Amino acid sequence: MDGRLTYPDRKISETFLHFAEPLLHDLDSETPEQRAQVALELSFVAWNAVIFADVLNDHRHLDEIRRLMAAKPETAVLMERLIARKRSLFADDQRMIGTWEVTRTEDGINLRTDARDPYSLPRDPM
């Protein structure tokens, strides 16, 4: 990780699950894995869009989320809550979420993910 980043001493998978918890809290062992996948996909998009905006000063991803969600008010509210949650509870974690995989176990959800340094990403010339 780049020295410019700040992040807590916690696995990114633990942090990501904690961040996504409002979308995962009602999932029980009978819930299809696909529902957990969708909840984590929304969380992934929100988390990384905030990293682009707040760490890299690139608001295109947040703007695109808002544009796409304009016709879906319930999803738009949900995404805004995730964006606010990232900024209020996880602002000190500037890692991007890279590849991730979710599986169901008898104990619940198992998440494997990797953290990415946002400064290591290729930058689009504007």
N, C-alpha and C positions, 0 to 999 in steps of 0.2 A: 504494500500500500504506500501511496505517496505521503510524504511528511506533511503536506498541507491539509490532510484530512483529519477530522476528529471522529472518534467512534468509541463506544463503550467497550469494555473488556467482556464481551458476550458474543456467543456464536451468532452469526447472521440468521441462521435458521430459527433460533430461539426468538430473536428480535422480530423476525418476519411473522412468526406465529402469534406473538404477542400483539403486533400491529394489526393483524388480520382477525384477531379474536372476536370483535363485534360481529363479523360475518360468519364466524365458525361456531359461536357459542351454542347455537341450537342444533348443531349436527350431532347425531348420536351414532352408535355403531351400526344402525340399520340404514343410515343415510347413504345413498350411492356415492361412490368416490368421485363421480363426475361433478356433483354439487360442491364438494370441497375444492375441486379443481377450479371451478368457475369463481368461487369466492376468492381463492388465492390469485387467480388471474387479475381480477379487479384490483386487489390489494397491490399486486406487483406493478400494475400500470400506474396507480396513484403514487406509490412510493417513488418509483424512478422518475416520474414526471416532476415531482417536487424536488428531487435531487438535481435534475437538469435546471429547473427554475432557480432554486435557492443557492446551489453550489456553483453551477456553471453559468448562471445568468442567461439561460436559454429558455424562454417561456413558450416556445412553439408547441411543446407536448401538452402543456396545460391548456393552451388555447385550443388545440385540436380536440382534446377530451371534452372541453366545454362546448365546442361546436357540435361534436357528434352526439352529445347528451342533451342538447337543446330540445330535441323532439321526444325525449324520454324523461319526463320530470322526476319520476321516482328514482331512476338510476342516477340522474344528475345530482339529486340531494344526497344520495349515498356516496357518490364520488366526492362531493364537496366535504362531506363529513370525514372521509378518509384523508383527504388533502389536509384538512384542519387537524386531524389526529396526528398525522406525520409531523406537521409543523409544531404542534404544542407538546406532544409527548416524546417525540423521537428526533427533535431538531439537532441533538448532539451527535446523531449517527449519520455521517455523510457518505456511507458506503452505498453503492448501487447494488441492487440485487441482480445477480447474473442468472445463469441457468439454475433451474430448480425442478424438483420432481416430488410429487406427493403420492404416498401410498397409505392404505388403510391397514392397520394392524389391530389385533384384538385389544390393544391398549388405547387405540384412538388413531390420530393422524401422525404419520411420520413424514417429515419434510427434510429433504436434502437440498441444499442450495450453496451457492458460492457468492462471495462478495467481490465486487469489482471497484476499482479505483476510477471514479468518474474522470479524473484528469488523464487517464491512460487511453480514453476513447478517441478515435479519430474525430477531428473537428471539421464540421462543414464550413467552408468559407461562405460568408454571408455577403 
